[in-house]
């Protein structure tokens, strides 16, 4: 599985969960025409503690995702990850912080299609700032 296939897989899972999210960092930067190479995929996600079980269940079939690490990511808010067992590629999930700036980033995110999948994408300005 390559990064593109992994991204499409993750988008399907996130879109099914219907948690607010956006793709950011290198994948979003590449979309906007500013090549960056890293070997992970980064999402900012508006996840509440009550939905931890849902995201763990949605990714646990072929990802290593530790429920304790997801729960620990809430205090203080930071990131947790899921490792794809097929490719060993890492998905970083950054918990959205309820600050005016982060809320405005969600307002600026853009809904588009990437590799045939619907995606919420960070704005070009926010890719630079994040």
Rosetta constraint file for C-alpha pairs under 8 A:
AtomPair CA 1 CA 5 HARMONIC 6.01 0.50
AtomPair CA 1 CA 6 HARMONIC 6.47 0.50
AtomPair CA 1 CA 86 HARMONIC 6.51 0.50
AtomPair CA 1 CA 87 HARMONIC 5.63 0.50
AtomPair CA 2 CA 6 HARMONIC 6.16 0.50
AtomPair CA 2 CA 87 HARMONIC 7.15 0.50
AtomPair CA 3 CA 7 HARMONIC 5.99 0.50
AtomPair CA 3 CA 39 HARMONIC 7.72 0.50
AtomPair CA 3 CA 40 HARMONIC 7.78 0.50
AtomPair CA 3 CA 41 HARMONIC 7.93 0.50
AtomPair CA 3 CA 89 HARMONIC 7.59 0.50
AtomPair CA 4 CA 8 HARMONIC 6.35 0.50
AtomPair CA 4 CA 115 HARMONIC 7.65 0.50
AtomPair CA 5 CA 9 HARMONIC 6.21 0.50
AtomPair CA 6 CA 10 HARMONIC 6.16 0.50
AtomPair CA 7 CA 11 HARMONIC 6.07 0.50
AtomPair CA 7 CA 41 HARMONIC 7.18 0.50
AtomPair CA 8 CA 12 HARMONIC 6.27 0.50
AtomPair CA 8 CA 115 HARMONIC 7.03 0.50
AtomPair CA 8 CA 117 HARMONIC 6.32 0.50
AtomPair CA 9 CA 13 HARMONIC 6.53 0.50
AtomPair CA 10 CA 14 HARMONIC 6.12 0.50
AtomPair CA 11 CA 15 HARMONIC 5.84 0.50
AtomPair CA 11 CA 117 HARMONIC 6.91 0.50
AtomPair CA 11 CA 118 HARMONIC 7.21 0.50
AtomPair CA 11 CA 119 HARMONIC 6.58 0.50
AtomPair CA 12 CA 16 HARMONIC 6.15 0.50
AtomPair CA 12 CA 117 HARMONIC 7.37 0.50
AtomPair CA 13 CA 17 HARMONIC 6.32 0.50
AtomPair CA 13 CA 58 HARMONIC 6.45 0.50
AtomPair CA 13 CA 59 HARMONIC 7.47 0.50
AtomPair CA 14 CA 18 HARMONIC 6.18 0.50
AtomPair CA 14 CA 19 HARMONIC 6.78 0.50
AtomPair CA 14 CA 21 HARMONIC 7.88 0.50
AtomPair CA 15 CA 19 HARMONIC 7.39 0.50
AtomPair CA 15 CA 118 HARMONIC 7.72 0.50
AtomPair CA 15 CA 119 HARMONIC 7.91 0.50
AtomPair CA 17 CA 54 HARMONIC 7.67 0.50
AtomPair CA 17 CA 55 HARMONIC 7.49 0.50
AtomPair CA 17 CA 58 HARMONIC 7.83 0.50
AtomPair CA 19 CA 45 HARMONIC 6.99 0.50
AtomPair CA 19 CA 46 HARMONIC 6.31 0.50
AtomPair CA 19 CA 47 HARMONIC 6.67 0.50
AtomPair CA 20 CA 45 HARMONIC 5.96 0.50
AtomPair CA 20 CA 46 HARMONIC 5.33 0.50
AtomPair CA 20 CA 47 HARMONIC 7.73 0.50
AtomPair CA 21 CA 43 HARMONIC 6.55 0.50
AtomPair CA 21 CA 44 HARMONIC 5.43 0.50
AtomPair CA 21 CA 45 HARMONIC 4.22 0.50
AtomPair CA 21 CA 46 HARMONIC 6.08 0.50
AtomPair CA 21 CA 106 HARMONIC 7.76 0.50
AtomPair CA 21 CA 120 HARMONIC 6.53 0.50
AtomPair CA 22 CA 43 HARMONIC 5.57 0.50
AtomPair CA 22 CA 44 HARMONIC 5.47 0.50
AtomPair CA 22 CA 45 HARMONIC 6.70 0.50
AtomPair CA 22 CA 106 HARMONIC 7.56 0.50
AtomPair CA 22 CA 109 HARMONIC 6.67 0.50
AtomPair CA 22 CA 119 HARMONIC 7.31 0.50
AtomPair CA 22 CA 120 HARMONIC 4.64 0.50
AtomPair CA 22 CA 121 HARMONIC 4.86 0.50
AtomPair CA 22 CA 122 HARMONIC 5.68 0.50
AtomPair CA 23 CA 27 HARMONIC 7.19 0.50
AtomPair CA 23 CA 28 HARMONIC 5.97 0.50
AtomPair CA 23 CA 41 HARMONIC 7.88 0.50
AtomPair CA 23 CA 42 HARMONIC 6.05 0.50
AtomPair CA 23 CA 43 HARMONIC 4.59 0.50
AtomPair CA 23 CA 44 HARMONIC 6.61 0.50
AtomPair CA 23 CA 119 HARMONIC 7.39 0.50
AtomPair CA 23 CA 120 HARMONIC 6.21 0.50
AtomPair CA 23 CA 121 HARMONIC 4.79 0.50
AtomPair CA 23 CA 122 HARMONIC 5.89 0.50
AtomPair CA 24 CA 28 HARMONIC 4.82 0.50
AtomPair CA 24 CA 29 HARMONIC 7.19 0.50
AtomPair CA 24 CA 41 HARMONIC 7.96 0.50
AtomPair CA 24 CA 42 HARMONIC 5.55 0.50
AtomPair CA 24 CA 43 HARMONIC 5.69 0.50
AtomPair CA 24 CA 44 HARMONIC 7.04 0.50
AtomPair CA 24 CA 121 HARMONIC 6.59 0.50
AtomPair CA 24 CA 122 HARMONIC 5.46 0.50
AtomPair CA 24 CA 127 HARMONIC 5.83 0.50
AtomPair CA 24 CA 130 HARMONIC 7.61 0.50
AtomPair CA 25 CA 29 HARMONIC 5.91 0.50
AtomPair CA 25 CA 41 HARMONIC 7.71 0.50
AtomPair CA 25 CA 42 HARMONIC 6.06 0.50
AtomPair CA 25 CA 127 HARMONIC 5.73 0.50
AtomPair CA 25 CA 128 HARMONIC 7.91 0.50
AtomPair CA 25 CA 130 HARMONIC 7.08 0.50
AtomPair CA 26 CA 30 HARMONIC 6.02 0.50
AtomPair CA 26 CA 35 HARMONIC 7.37 0.50
AtomPair CA 26 CA 36 HARMONIC 5.15 0.50
AtomPair CA 26 CA 37 HARMONIC 6.24 0.50
AtomPair CA 26 CA 38 HARMONIC 6.40 0.50
AtomPair CA 26 CA 41 HARMONIC 7.38 0.50
AtomPair CA 26 CA 42 HARMONIC 7.69 0.50
AtomPair CA 27 CA 31 HARMONIC 6.36 0.50
AtomPair CA 27 CA 36 HARMONIC 7.71 0.50
AtomPair CA 27 CA 41 HARMONIC 6.58 0.50
AtomPair CA 27 CA 42 HARMONIC 7.59 0.50
AtomPair CA 28 CA 32 HARMONIC 6.41 0.50
AtomPair CA 28 CA 121 HARMONIC 6.48 0.50
AtomPair CA 28 CA 122 HARMONIC 6.64 0.50
AtomPair CA 28 CA 124 HARMONIC 7.92 0.50
AtomPair CA 28 CA 127 HARMONIC 6.74 0.50
AtomPair CA 29 CA 33 HARMONIC 6.40 0.50
AtomPair CA 29 CA 34 HARMONIC 5.25 0.50
AtomPair CA 29 CA 35 HARMONIC 6.27 0.50
AtomPair CA 29 CA 36 HARMONIC 6.56 0.50
AtomPair CA 29 CA 124 HARMONIC 7.23 0.50
AtomPair CA 29 CA 127 HARMONIC 6.24 0.50
AtomPair CA 29 CA 128 HARMONIC 7.93 0.50
AtomPair CA 30 CA 34 HARMONIC 5.19 0.50
AtomPair CA 30 CA 35 HARMONIC 4.70 0.50
AtomPair CA 30 CA 36 HARMONIC 6.29 0.50
AtomPair CA 32 CA 124 HARMONIC 6.34 0.50
AtomPair CA 39 CA 89 HARMONIC 6.68 0.50
AtomPair CA 39 CA 90 HARMONIC 7.36 0.50
AtomPair CA 40 CA 89 HARMONIC 5.96 0.50
AtomPair CA 40 CA 90 HARMONIC 4.91 0.50
AtomPair CA 40 CA 91 HARMONIC 5.67 0.50
AtomPair CA 40 CA 92 HARMONIC 7.17 0.50
AtomPair CA 41 CA 90 HARMONIC 6.56 0.50
AtomPair CA 41 CA 91 HARMONIC 4.84 0.50
AtomPair CA 41 CA 92 HARMONIC 6.13 0.50
AtomPair CA 42 CA 91 HARMONIC 5.94 0.50
AtomPair CA 42 CA 92 HARMONIC 4.76 0.50
AtomPair CA 42 CA 93 HARMONIC 6.07 0.50
AtomPair CA 42 CA 94 HARMONIC 7.41 0.50
AtomPair CA 43 CA 91 HARMONIC 7.72 0.50
AtomPair CA 43 CA 92 HARMONIC 6.23 0.50
AtomPair CA 43 CA 93 HARMONIC 5.00 0.50
AtomPair CA 43 CA 94 HARMONIC 6.08 0.50
AtomPair CA 44 CA 93 HARMONIC 5.75 0.50
AtomPair CA 44 CA 94 HARMONIC 4.59 0.50
AtomPair CA 44 CA 95 HARMONIC 5.86 0.50
AtomPair CA 44 CA 96 HARMONIC 5.91 0.50
AtomPair CA 45 CA 93 HARMONIC 6.39 0.50
AtomPair CA 45 CA 94 HARMONIC 6.10 0.50
AtomPair CA 45 CA 95 HARMONIC 5.29 0.50
AtomPair CA 45 CA 96 HARMONIC 5.57 0.50
AtomPair CA 46 CA 95 HARMONIC 6.09 0.50
AtomPair CA 46 CA 96 HARMONIC 5.07 0.50
AtomPair CA 46 CA 97 HARMONIC 7.94 0.50
AtomPair CA 47 CA 51 HARMONIC 6.61 0.50
AtomPair CA 47 CA 52 HARMONIC 7.47 0.50
AtomPair CA 47 CA 95 HARMONIC 6.52 0.50
AtomPair CA 47 CA 96 HARMONIC 7.33 0.50
AtomPair CA 48 CA 52 HARMONIC 7.08 0.50
AtomPair CA 49 CA 71 HARMONIC 6.89 0.50
AtomPair CA 49 CA 74 HARMONIC 7.52 0.50
AtomPair CA 51 CA 55 HARMONIC 6.63 0.50
AtomPair CA 52 CA 56 HARMONIC 6.18 0.50
AtomPair CA 52 CA 67 HARMONIC 7.28 0.50
AtomPair CA 52 CA 70 HARMONIC 6.90 0.50
AtomPair CA 52 CA 71 HARMONIC 6.96 0.50
AtomPair CA 53 CA 57 HARMONIC 6.02 0.50
AtomPair CA 53 CA 67 HARMONIC 7.54 0.50
AtomPair CA 54 CA 58 HARMONIC 6.07 0.50
AtomPair CA 55 CA 59 HARMONIC 6.32 0.50
AtomPair CA 56 CA 60 HARMONIC 5.69 0.50
AtomPair CA 56 CA 65 HARMONIC 6.41 0.50
AtomPair CA 56 CA 66 HARMONIC 7.56 0.50
AtomPair CA 56 CA 67 HARMONIC 6.34 0.50
AtomPair CA 57 CA 61 HARMONIC 7.53 0.50
AtomPair CA 59 CA 63 HARMONIC 5.61 0.50
AtomPair CA 59 CA 64 HARMONIC 7.84 0.50
AtomPair CA 59 CA 65 HARMONIC 7.04 0.50
AtomPair CA 59 CA 82 HARMONIC 7.62 0.50
AtomPair CA 60 CA 64 HARMONIC 6.19 0.50
AtomPair CA 60 CA 65 HARMONIC 6.11 0.50
AtomPair CA 62 CA 84 HARMONIC 6.14 0.50
AtomPair CA 62 CA 85 HARMONIC 5.69 0.50
AtomPair CA 62 CA 86 HARMONIC 7.06 0.50
AtomPair CA 63 CA 82 HARMONIC 5.81 0.50
AtomPair CA 63 CA 83 HARMONIC 5.20 0.50
AtomPair CA 63 CA 84 HARMONIC 4.42 0.50
AtomPair CA 63 CA 85 HARMONIC 5.41 0.50
AtomPair CA 64 CA 82 HARMONIC 5.48 0.50
AtomPair CA 64 CA 83 HARMONIC 5.02 0.50
AtomPair CA 64 CA 84 HARMONIC 6.49 0.50
AtomPair CA 64 CA 85 HARMONIC 6.69 0.50
AtomPair CA 65 CA 69 HARMONIC 7.95 0.50
AtomPair CA 65 CA 70 HARMONIC 7.89 0.50
AtomPair CA 65 CA 81 HARMONIC 6.64 0.50
AtomPair CA 65 CA 82 HARMONIC 4.69 0.50
AtomPair CA 65 CA 83 HARMONIC 6.74 0.50
AtomPair CA 66 CA 70 HARMONIC 6.38 0.50
AtomPair CA 66 CA 82 HARMONIC 7.78 0.50
AtomPair CA 67 CA 71 HARMONIC 6.22 0.50
AtomPair CA 68 CA 72 HARMONIC 6.05 0.50
AtomPair CA 69 CA 73 HARMONIC 6.19 0.50
AtomPair CA 69 CA 80 HARMONIC 6.26 0.50
AtomPair CA 70 CA 74 HARMONIC 7.48 0.50
AtomPair CA 70 CA 79 HARMONIC 7.90 0.50
AtomPair CA 70 CA 80 HARMONIC 5.56 0.50
AtomPair CA 70 CA 81 HARMONIC 7.88 0.50
AtomPair CA 72 CA 76 HARMONIC 8.00 0.50
AtomPair CA 73 CA 77 HARMONIC 5.46 0.50
AtomPair CA 73 CA 78 HARMONIC 5.20 0.50
AtomPair CA 73 CA 79 HARMONIC 5.66 0.50
AtomPair CA 73 CA 80 HARMONIC 6.08 0.50
AtomPair CA 73 CA 95 HARMONIC 7.40 0.50
AtomPair CA 74 CA 78 HARMONIC 6.66 0.50
AtomPair CA 74 CA 95 HARMONIC 7.43 0.50
AtomPair CA 77 CA 95 HARMONIC 6.08 0.50
AtomPair CA 77 CA 96 HARMONIC 7.64 0.50
AtomPair CA 77 CA 97 HARMONIC 6.65 0.50
AtomPair CA 78 CA 94 HARMONIC 5.87 0.50
AtomPair CA 78 CA 95 HARMONIC 5.69 0.50
AtomPair CA 79 CA 92 HARMONIC 6.57 0.50
AtomPair CA 79 CA 93 HARMONIC 5.37 0.50
AtomPair CA 79 CA 94 HARMONIC 4.19 0.50
AtomPair CA 79 CA 95 HARMONIC 5.77 0.50
AtomPair CA 80 CA 92 HARMONIC 6.01 0.50
AtomPair CA 80 CA 93 HARMONIC 5.42 0.50
AtomPair CA 80 CA 94 HARMONIC 6.67 0.50
AtomPair CA 81 CA 90 HARMONIC 6.66 0.50
AtomPair CA 81 CA 91 HARMONIC 5.37 0.50
AtomPair CA 81 CA 92 HARMONIC 4.49 0.50
AtomPair CA 81 CA 93 HARMONIC 5.73 0.50
AtomPair CA 82 CA 90 HARMONIC 5.88 0.50
AtomPair CA 82 CA 91 HARMONIC 5.14 0.50
AtomPair CA 82 CA 92 HARMONIC 6.72 0.50
AtomPair CA 83 CA 88 HARMONIC 5.85 0.50
AtomPair CA 83 CA 89 HARMONIC 5.80 0.50
AtomPair CA 83 CA 90 HARMONIC 4.56 0.50
AtomPair CA 83 CA 91 HARMONIC 6.23 0.50
AtomPair CA 84 CA 88 HARMONIC 5.05 0.50
AtomPair CA 84 CA 89 HARMONIC 5.42 0.50
AtomPair CA 84 CA 90 HARMONIC 6.29 0.50
AtomPair CA 84 CA 91 HARMONIC 7.72 0.50
AtomPair CA 85 CA 89 HARMONIC 7.81 0.50
AtomPair CA 96 CA 102 HARMONIC 6.74 0.50
AtomPair CA 97 CA 102 HARMONIC 6.26 0.50
AtomPair CA 97 CA 103 HARMONIC 7.96 0.50
AtomPair CA 98 CA 102 HARMONIC 6.38 0.50
AtomPair CA 98 CA 103 HARMONIC 6.33 0.50
AtomPair CA 99 CA 103 HARMONIC 6.03 0.50
AtomPair CA 100 CA 104 HARMONIC 6.15 0.50
AtomPair CA 101 CA 105 HARMONIC 6.38 0.50
AtomPair CA 102 CA 106 HARMONIC 6.56 0.50
AtomPair CA 103 CA 107 HARMONIC 6.45 0.50
AtomPair CA 104 CA 108 HARMONIC 6.24 0.50
AtomPair CA 105 CA 109 HARMONIC 6.21 0.50
AtomPair CA 105 CA 122 HARMONIC 7.25 0.50
AtomPair CA 105 CA 123 HARMONIC 7.70 0.50
AtomPair CA 105 CA 126 HARMONIC 6.67 0.50
AtomPair CA 106 CA 122 HARMONIC 7.83 0.50
AtomPair CA 108 CA 122 HARMONIC 7.13 0.50
AtomPair CA 108 CA 123 HARMONIC 6.00 0.50
AtomPair CA 109 CA 120 HARMONIC 6.20 0.50
AtomPair CA 109 CA 121 HARMONIC 5.39 0.50
AtomPair CA 109 CA 122 HARMONIC 4.65 0.50
AtomPair CA 109 CA 123 HARMONIC 5.30 0.50
AtomPair CA 110 CA 120 HARMONIC 5.44 0.50
AtomPair CA 110 CA 121 HARMONIC 5.07 0.50
AtomPair CA 110 CA 122 HARMONIC 6.39 0.50
AtomPair CA 110 CA 123 HARMONIC 6.41 0.50
AtomPair CA 111 CA 118 HARMONIC 7.14 0.50
AtomPair CA 111 CA 119 HARMONIC 5.76 0.50
AtomPair CA 111 CA 120 HARMONIC 4.55 0.50
AtomPair CA 111 CA 121 HARMONIC 6.29 0.50
AtomPair CA 112 CA 118 HARMONIC 5.85 0.50
AtomPair CA 112 CA 119 HARMONIC 5.53 0.50
AtomPair CA 112 CA 120 HARMONIC 6.49 0.50
AtomPair CA 112 CA 121 HARMONIC 7.32 0.50
AtomPair CA 113 CA 117 HARMONIC 5.26 0.50
AtomPair CA 113 CA 118 HARMONIC 4.52 0.50
AtomPair CA 113 CA 119 HARMONIC 5.76 0.50
AtomPair CA 114 CA 118 HARMONIC 6.36 0.50
AtomPair CA 114 CA 119 HARMONIC 6.48 0.50
AtomPair CA 122 CA 126 HARMONIC 5.94 0.50
AtomPair CA 122 CA 127 HARMONIC 5.95 0.50
AtomPair CA 123 CA 127 HARMONIC 6.24 0.50
AtomPair CA 124 CA 128 HARMONIC 6.66 0.50
AtomPair CA 125 CA 129 HARMONIC 6.42 0.50
AtomPair CA 126 CA 130 HARMONIC 5.73 0.50
